[in-house]
Amino acid sequence: MPMNSPSFNRCAGNCDAVENPAEQYLFPENSCDTHFHVFGRSDDFPLIAERAYTPAVASMDDYWKAFRPLGVDRCVLVQPSVYGRDHGLLKQTLRHAEAGRMRGVAVIYEDTPDTEIEALHALGVRGARCNALFSGGVSVSSLRAVADRIRGLGWHVQLLVNVDEDPGLAQRVADMGVAVVVDHFGHPSRQLGAGGPGSRNLQALMKEGRAWVKFSGAYRISATASAVDPAVVPIAHALVQANPHRIVWGSDWPHPGIKARSNSAGELAQALVDWVPEEYRHTVLVDNPARLYWSH
């Protein structure tokens, strides 16, 4: 693997399944996974009725066992659509996180109480997610009201959308005076790839420094539901060429709603090697997430 590995052990006791943990580090020190979820028992954290999928339990211990051996040191917990307005599990997880190691992205509505937003910010939330692809998410029509609620805190708006269905959406959000982060490569239409109108507009915004993109969920835009689909590589390369300083990486663990074969942490790491030239991997894994999530 061409990525440099640190010479010290950072597994913090979670590398029991790794024969030679010090040799497993594919990511540099302070690397950040900017997109993952946790799911609790439904008796403790009820799922909304209008959900698009029913997840299995996935804990923080499970997460660290999978990603600490790669060298992931920090992470960003994203509120999934299946919990709707209830941030109970996200709050609990952030509250028990090691200081400085975790940030969060919440789901904010037009009528979310100020006290809730303030509590989330104090726990480390730095973004509000609009999920237009799964049931239970915030609608695109409410984005201006949401942007008004979070602008003063320095939060960003995170979009889970197909950029080709509304090519001007990311720019309209950026024009609201908030940073915009687009999930899963922009989730472009498969037949259009990097050349679709939404992808081209997104690349232009990145060149201007007005939008961020998450290299996550490649299997969601793959015809074979594969994290290492060669068809995703030109999409990734076009985004890197647009602006490598506006790209972050996310595992999308535990891959909710995906019925294809399991995607291992090692496979996801290998995909990143295919997507991002070595000269930019520290930028994508360390520098960019530090600016986006830890600078305020």
TAJO-V601862 format. One record per residue. N is the residue number from 1. PHI is phi in whole degrees, -180 to 180 (* if undefined). OMEGA is omega as a letter, one per 30 degrees, with the letter a starting at -180 (none if undefined). Layout:
N;PHI;OMEGA + N;PHI;OMEGA
//
This chain:
1;*;a + 2;-77;a + 3;-76;l + 4;-65;l + 5;-115;l + 6;-67;a + 7;-92;a + 8;-122;a + 9;-89;l + 10;-118;a + 11;-75;l + 12;50;l + 13;84;a + 14;-107;a + 15;-111;a + 16;-58;a + 17;-86;a + 18;-99;a + 19;-65;l + 20;-127;a + 21;-57;a + 22;-65;a + 23;-92;a + 24;-92;a + 25;-68;l + 26;-100;a + 27;-109;l + 28;-74;l + 29;-57;a + 30;71;l + 31;-65;a + 32;-127;l + 33;-94;a + 34;-93;a + 35;-157;l + 36;-151;a + 37;-132;l + 38;-125;l + 39;-134;l + 40;-101;l + 41;-66;a + 42;-64;l + 43;-67;a + 44;-90;a + 45;-133;a + 46;-61;l + 47;-92;l + 48;-73;a + 49;-67;a + 50;-89;a + 51;-68;a + 52;-91;l + 53;-156;l + 54;-119;a + 55;-82;l + 56;-84;l + 57;-62;l + 58;-144;a + 59;-101;l + 60;-64;l + 61;-60;l + 62;-61;a + 63;-63;a + 64;-65;l + 65;-62;a + 66;-82;a + 67;-113;l + 68;-61;l + 69;-61;l + 70;-82;a + 71;108;l + 72;-68;a + 73;-107;a + 74;-132;a + 75;-157;a + 76;-124;a + 77;-86;a + 78;-110;l + 79;-64;l + 80;-83;a + 81;-65;a + 82;-68;l + 83;-100;l + 84;54;a + 85;-83;a + 86;-82;l + 87;-96;a + 88;-56;a + 89;-71;l + 90;-61;l + 91;-63;a + 92;-61;a + 93;-67;l + 94;-65;a + 95;-64;a + 96;-98;a + 97;-75;l + 98;-65;a + 99;-53;l + 100;80;a + 101;-97;a + 102;-137;l + 103;-125;a + 104;-139;l + 105;-127;a + 106;-107;l + 107;-114;a + 108;-113;l + 109;-110;l + 110;-58;a + 111;-106;l + 112;-62;a + 113;-61;l + 114;-57;a + 115;-64;l + 116;-68;l + 117;-62;l + 118;-63;l + 119;-66;l + 120;-64;l + 121;-62;a + 122;-63;l + 123;-85;l + 124;115;l + 125;-71;a + 126;-134;l + 127;-156;l + 128;-121;a + 129;-99;l + 130;-109;a + 131;-109;a + 132;-97;a + 133;-101;a + 134;-122;l + 135;-64;l + 136;98;a + 137;-90;l + 138;-73;a + 139;-78;l + 140;-62;a + 141;-64;a + 142;-98;a + 143;-65;a + 144;-64;l + 145;-64;l + 146;-65;l + 147;-58;l + 148;-64;a + 149;-74;a + 150;-110;a + 151;-57;a + 152;-67;l + 153;-89;a + 154;80;l + 155;-72;l + 156;-109;l + 157;-100;l + 158;-107;a + 159;-109;l + 160;-107;a + 161;-144;l + 162;-90;a + 163;-62;a + 164;-79;l + 165;-76;l + 166;-145;a + 167;-59;a + 168;-95;a + 169;-62;a + 170;-59;l + 171;-67;l + 172;-63;l + 173;-68;l + 174;-60;l + 175;-70;l + 176;-79;l + 177;85;l + 178;-127;l + 179;-69;l + 180;-122;l + 181;-122;a + 182;-109;a + 183;-71;l + 184;50;l + 185;64;a + 186;88;l + 187;47;a + 188;-67;l + 189;-62;a + 190;-60;a + 191;-72;a + 192;-102;l + 193;59;a + 194;-75;a + 195;-98;a + 196;-71;a + 197;-63;l + 198;-67;l + 199;-65;l + 200;-65;l + 201;-64;l + 202;-64;l + 203;-61;l + 204;-65;l + 205;-65;l + 206;-65;l + 207;-60;l + 208;-83;a + 209;73;a + 210;-109;l + 211;-150;l + 212;-116;l + 213;-132;l + 214;-95;l + 215;-84;a + 216;-151;l + 217;58;a + 218;-58;l + 219;-65;l + 220;-79;l + 221;-114;a + 222;-100;l + 223;-66;a + 224;-105;a + 225;55;a + 226;-110;l + 227;-72;a + 228;-118;l + 229;-64;l + 230;-58;a + 231;-67;l + 232;-81;a + 233;-57;l + 234;-65;l + 235;-66;l + 236;-62;a + 237;-64;l + 238;-65;l + 239;-72;l + 240;-63;l + 241;-64;l + 242;-65;l + 243;-176;a + 244;-66;a + 245;-86;l + 246;-126;a + 247;-124;l + 248;-127;a + 249;-113;l + 250;-141;a + 251;-80;a + 252;61;l + 253;-64;f + 254;-91;l + 255;62;a + 256;-63;l + 257;81;a + 258;-95;a + 259;-98;a + 260;-75;a + 261;-58;a + 262;-65;l + 263;-106;a + 264;-77;l + 265;-59;l + 266;-64;l + 267;-65;l + 268;-64;l + 269;-66;l + 270;-64;l + 271;-62;l + 272;-61;l + 273;-61;l + 274;-73;a + 275;-84;a + 276;-120;l + 277;-58;a + 278;-56;a + 279;-65;a + 280;-110;a + 281;-70;l + 282;-66;l + 283;-59;a + 284;-71;a + 285;-88;a + 286;-121;a + 287;-67;a + 288;-64;l + 289;-64;l + 290;-63;l + 291;-70;a + 292;-76;a + 293;-113;a + 294;-117;a + 295;-88;a + 296;-153;none
//
